Every structure is written in C-alpha cells, then in structure tokens.
C-alpha cells in the first residue's frame, strides 16, 4: 500500500507540492507556538522552594502623640521589648503555627536588598537577594534543605549568629552546587575580616511563578536584634484547620490582646492576595499573549482543516470508483488518511531542520539559559506532528465518510 501511495503522490506532484509547502509552513509555525507554550508551562510547574498556603502578612502601626493611648518617651530598648512581646503573643496564639520578622524577604515582594557572598575566588551574582530574618521565617514558608533538612532543622541553624543559609544555585555560573560547600566559611556583605559558616544549602527559591528558580539567588541571615522594630515584615503561618476566618478573628482580638506599647495591628493580608497583586502584570500580559496564540492556532486549524476537507470532497468520484471495484469503506478511509499522513511525514524532517536553525539563531523562547535544548526540541516537534496529524485526520475523515455514503453510480453520474 505504501508503494501505491508514493506512486499516487508522485503522479499528482503539482497539487501535492503546494500541499507539502503548506504543511511545512504550518509545521514550523506550530512548532514555534508549541515551544513557547512548553516553556511557559514547564516554568510554571517548577517547584517554588516555599509554601504560602495558610500564610499571612501583618502590617503593624505605631501610635502618634495625637492618640490618647500614646506612650511618650520610649527608648529604643523599650521599643525592642514591645516588638518581642508582640512576637511572643502571636506565637502563643492557639491558631498560629509560626511567626517571623524579616526585611525585604517574604515571597512575591518587589522590594529587595542585595548581598555579597564570596568563597575563595567564587563570587555570587550581584543581584543575590539578602534576607534578614528571624529563625522561624523558614518555618513560616516551609523552606527545605538540599540534603533533606526540615524547616525546623533550618530554623535551629539560623539561631546561631555565625551561620547562614543560601540557595543551592548561588555559584551556578561556576557549575558548583552550594551543597558541596556546606560547612565552609564565607565572606558576607563585603566584610573581609571575618567569615560566616554555611550551615545548609536550601532548595532554590523562585522570585515569582513566571521566573525560573535557577535565576533566583537568595541568602538568609539572622536579623540582628537591634534591627527588630514594628515596621518590619510580620509573617504568620496558621494551622491548617484554623485558616478559615483567621483575619476576622485576629482583627477582633487585636484591640484587646495585640496592643503592646505604641504598637498595634494595622492590616492583615493573605499571601494568596499578595501573590495575585504582585503578579497581576504578568498574568494580564500572559493572558493577552495566550489569547493571541489561541487565535493563531484556531486559524491554522481551520486553514489546514479546510484544505484537506476541500481536497477530499473533490475526490468523490475517485472514492466512488474504488467502491465500484469492491473496496470497503475502511480500506478507502485508511488510504486517504495514510496519504495525508505520508505527506506530513515527508516534510517533517525538513521542518525539524528549520526548527533547529531557528532555535540555534535564538529566535524562540529562552529556558535554562538557552533556546536550544535537544529534548525540548524533539518533544515540541513530536507534539506539533501529532497535532497536525490530528487536524489532517479530521479534515479528511468527516468529508470522506460523507462521500462514502453516496452510491457509486450517483457519484460518477454527478461527476
């Protein structure tokens, strides 16, 4: 049967040449779209390195001298004691699992501080995010170590002043995983007179859901007690069975239980809302982009569908002639379908070469620091082939079944 199909394709080379060119163009365009959707999907499915479920951000306020409850003349030590007292009260709340203070550290936070991290001749990127945190920060957001360290174990490590944590990708440009340097002493913050021990390497922490973890660098260091004040980030993890209605309950108790010195609870927000606000620009842009891609895919589908539909309808007489010679509907349908798929199979290697060159020229989407990955190229090419094969099957199958219902004599008479 294959030999007969090749002969038929060769005999009808004029019409098949134009059809093959159309399939070639469609294959390349479809691959480009599939490749872009693949990179977006693969990035979105990456582990985030943290967990914001059941987490809240509390913004604290401070009374002014215009308030009748204002306590004047407080010293810096008094204010630090008030902060510690507020932390203790929140920690002992029955529905709270963990509470932390931090600076420019919580997830989906557009305000960042950078840090210099150096080991021997290895230098971390200049945009490495510095997270000054209290130890329970890693418990709130469920950070984990690359060697299986739990959030509780990581929190215990941060209790010591001469230890720090950092993401495993910190020295990625040197192809050195940070896990291999655990226990070594590093220079931090440009200080070359003293060193700090790397207690553990943590799993890479993503900056957002639309950026890869490999490009997000982070180090965590214990916040000095002198830096702890009401304006820092108060992050809370609530027990799973106490999550519903937590904000309302906390606000109801805030005036009576959570007014310490001049500090009071001003606002409580869930991290689900913080994530949505932080990523709203990305979401809007991605949604518009996907609508455009979807419209383009629809046009490709309708165009290819129409081409094979029209081609099959024009062959009603040929189908009738096959039936008149005793061919069954199944044999005729398989022959038409295999002809379309064979044309696709012929142009597919050429399309794959073009796809490779487009990726080599960096004209497609970036991922893992490159546009050309062997497995990604083959996966996207295979998906493209299957999608076009499905379009061909639909474009041939529906009109072919209609044509096969017509009696051979009637079809030949009409012709």
WOGIKA-V433795 format. One record per residue. N is the residue number from 1. RES is the residue in one letter. PHI is phi in radians with two decimals (* if undefined). Layout:
BEGIN
n	res	phi
N	RES	PHI
N	RES	PHI
END
This chain:
BEGIN
n	res	phi
1	X	*
2	X	-1.08
3	X	-1.10
4	X	-1.15
5	X	-1.14
6	X	-1.08
7	X	-1.12
8	X	-1.13
9	X	-1.10
10	X	-1.17
11	X	-1.16
12	X	-1.82
13	X	-1.12
14	X	-1.12
15	X	-1.21
16	X	-1.25
17	X	-1.11
18	X	-1.14
19	X	-1.17
20	X	-1.14
21	X	-1.10
22	X	-1.10
23	X	-1.10
24	X	-1.14
25	X	-1.10
26	X	-1.08
27	X	-1.08
28	X	-1.18
29	X	-1.13
30	X	-1.10
31	X	-1.06
32	X	-1.05
33	X	-1.18
34	X	-1.08
35	X	-1.08
36	X	-1.16
37	X	-1.13
38	X	-1.06
39	X	-1.14
40	X	-1.11
41	X	-1.18
42	X	-1.09
43	X	-1.15
44	X	-1.12
45	X	-1.52
46	X	-1.13
47	X	-1.06
48	X	-1.44
49	X	1.51
50	X	-2.69
51	X	-2.40
52	X	-1.79
53	X	-1.13
54	X	1.20
55	X	-1.93
56	X	-2.41
57	X	-1.93
58	X	-1.88
59	X	-1.71
60	X	-1.62
61	X	-2.04
62	X	-2.27
63	X	-1.11
64	X	-1.80
65	X	-1.19
66	X	-1.44
67	X	-1.49
68	X	-1.17
69	X	-1.61
70	X	-1.13
71	X	-1.80
72	X	-1.41
73	X	1.23
74	X	-1.27
75	X	-1.51
76	X	-1.07
77	X	-1.14
78	X	-1.09
79	X	-1.15
80	X	-1.14
81	X	-1.12
82	X	-1.10
83	X	-1.09
84	X	-1.13
85	X	-1.13
86	X	-1.14
87	X	-1.05
88	X	-1.10
89	X	-1.13
90	X	-1.17
91	X	-1.11
92	X	-1.54
93	X	-1.19
94	X	-1.03
95	X	-1.61
96	X	-1.80
97	X	-1.66
98	X	-2.75
99	X	-2.36
100	X	-2.49
101	X	-1.96
102	X	-2.74
103	X	-2.27
104	X	0.86
105	X	-2.29
106	X	-1.24
107	X	-1.09
108	X	1.01
109	X	-2.07
110	X	-1.38
111	X	-1.74
112	X	-2.21
113	X	-2.17
114	X	-1.75
115	X	-2.43
116	X	-1.74
117	X	-2.17
118	X	-2.41
119	X	-2.31
120	X	0.97
121	X	-1.71
122	X	-1.54
123	X	-2.17
124	X	-1.23
125	X	-1.00
126	X	-1.15
127	X	-1.68
128	X	-1.09
129	X	-1.34
130	X	-1.65
131	X	-1.98
132	X	-1.58
133	X	-2.46
134	X	-1.45
135	X	-0.93
136	X	-1.24
137	X	-1.00
138	X	-1.23
139	X	-1.37
140	X	-1.08
141	X	-1.80
142	X	0.98
143	X	-1.14
144	X	-2.36
145	X	-1.48
146	X	-1.26
147	X	-1.74
148	X	1.58
149	X	-1.10
150	X	-1.43
151	X	-0.98
152	X	-1.15
153	X	-1.17
154	X	-1.13
155	X	-1.09
156	X	-1.11
157	X	-1.15
158	X	-1.28
159	X	-1.12
160	X	-1.47
161	X	-1.24
162	X	-1.79
163	X	-2.26
164	X	-2.54
165	X	-2.10
166	X	-2.69
167	X	-1.22
168	X	-1.13
169	X	-1.60
170	X	-1.00
171	X	-1.94
172	X	-1.07
173	X	-1.14
174	X	-1.68
175	X	1.03
176	X	-2.10
177	X	-1.18
178	X	-1.18
179	X	-0.99
180	X	-1.27
181	X	-1.92
182	X	-1.06
183	X	1.69
184	X	-1.38
185	X	-1.84
186	X	-2.06
187	X	-1.69
188	X	-2.07
189	X	1.03
190	X	1.37
191	X	-1.47
192	X	-1.80
193	X	-1.69
194	X	-2.45
195	X	-2.10
196	X	-2.25
197	X	-1.45
198	X	-1.39
199	X	-1.35
200	X	-2.88
201	X	-1.68
202	X	-1.76
203	X	-1.08
204	X	-0.96
205	X	-1.86
206	X	-1.34
207	X	-1.38
208	X	-2.72
209	X	-1.30
210	X	-1.96
211	X	-2.23
212	X	-1.26
213	X	-1.17
214	X	-1.08
215	X	-1.78
216	X	-1.93
217	X	-1.89
218	X	-2.65
219	X	-2.30
220	X	-2.10
221	X	-2.41
222	X	-1.15
223	X	-1.21
224	X	-1.09
225	X	-1.05
226	X	-1.19
227	X	-1.55
228	X	-1.40
229	X	-2.51
230	X	-1.14
231	X	-1.39
232	X	-1.28
233	X	-1.47
234	X	-1.77
235	X	-1.92
236	X	-2.27
237	X	-1.89
238	X	-1.70
239	X	-1.08
240	X	-0.92
241	X	-1.41
242	X	-2.01
243	X	-1.20
244	X	-1.12
245	X	1.38
246	X	-1.09
247	X	-1.05
248	X	-1.14
249	X	-1.17
250	X	-1.15
251	X	-1.14
252	X	-1.14
253	X	-1.58
254	X	-1.10
255	X	-1.21
256	X	-1.51
257	X	-1.86
258	X	-2.14
259	X	-2.03
260	X	-2.12
261	X	1.04
262	X	-1.74
263	X	-1.64
264	X	-2.55
265	X	-1.39
266	X	-1.67
267	X	-2.73
268	X	-2.28
269	X	-2.29
270	X	-1.39
271	X	-1.27
272	X	-1.12
273	X	-1.21
274	X	-1.08
275	X	-1.07
276	X	-1.09
277	X	-1.16
278	X	-1.14
279	X	-1.77
280	X	-1.04
281	X	-1.12
282	X	-1.07
283	X	-1.09
284	X	-1.09
285	X	-1.12
286	X	-1.17
287	X	-1.10
288	X	-1.11
289	X	-1.14
290	X	-1.17
291	X	-1.10
292	X	-1.09
293	X	-1.13
294	X	-1.10
295	X	-1.12
296	X	-1.12
297	X	-1.09
298	X	-1.09
299	X	-1.14
300	X	-1.09
301	X	-1.08
302	X	-1.16
303	X	-1.13
304	X	-1.20
305	X	-1.06
306	X	-1.13
307	X	-1.06
308	X	-1.28
309	X	-1.10
310	X	-1.11
311	X	-1.08
312	X	-1.24
313	X	-1.10
314	X	-1.22
315	X	-1.82
316	X	-1.05
317	X	-1.16
318	X	-1.11
319	X	-1.10
320	X	-1.10
321	X	-1.14
322	X	-1.10
323	X	-1.17
324	X	-1.14
325	X	-1.60
326	X	1.68
327	X	-1.25
328	X	-1.43
329	X	-1.05
330	X	-1.13
331	X	-1.14
332	X	-1.11
333	X	-1.09
334	X	-1.14
335	X	-1.14
336	X	-1.13
337	X	-1.17
338	X	-1.13
339	X	-1.12
340	X	-1.12
341	X	-1.19
342	X	-1.16
343	X	-1.06
344	X	-1.12
345	X	-1.15
346	X	-1.19
347	X	-1.47
348	X	-1.06
349	X	-1.06
350	X	-1.14
351	X	-1.08
352	X	-1.13
353	X	-1.12
354	X	-1.15
355	X	-1.03
356	X	-1.05
357	X	-1.19
358	X	-1.09
359	X	-1.19
360	X	-1.12
361	X	-1.46
362	X	1.09
363	X	-1.72
364	X	-1.91
365	X	-1.32
366	X	-1.54
367	X	-2.78
368	X	0.96
369	X	1.34
370	X	-2.67
371	X	-1.86
372	X	-2.12
373	X	-2.19
374	X	-1.01
375	X	-1.15
376	X	-1.12
377	X	-1.05
378	X	-1.23
379	X	-1.10
380	X	-1.18
381	X	-1.15
382	X	-1.16
383	X	-1.09
384	X	-1.06
385	X	-1.05
386	X	-1.16
387	X	-1.12
388	X	-1.17
389	X	-1.06
390	X	-1.16
391	X	-1.07
392	X	-1.10
393	X	-1.07
394	X	-1.20
395	X	-1.13
396	X	-1.61
397	X	-1.09
398	X	-1.15
399	X	-1.15
400	X	-1.14
401	X	-1.12
402	X	-1.15
403	X	-1.16
404	X	-1.31
405	X	-1.37
406	X	-1.36
407	X	-1.15
408	X	-0.95
409	X	-1.10
410	X	-1.15
411	X	-1.15
412	X	-1.21
413	X	-1.14
414	X	-1.07
415	X	-1.15
END
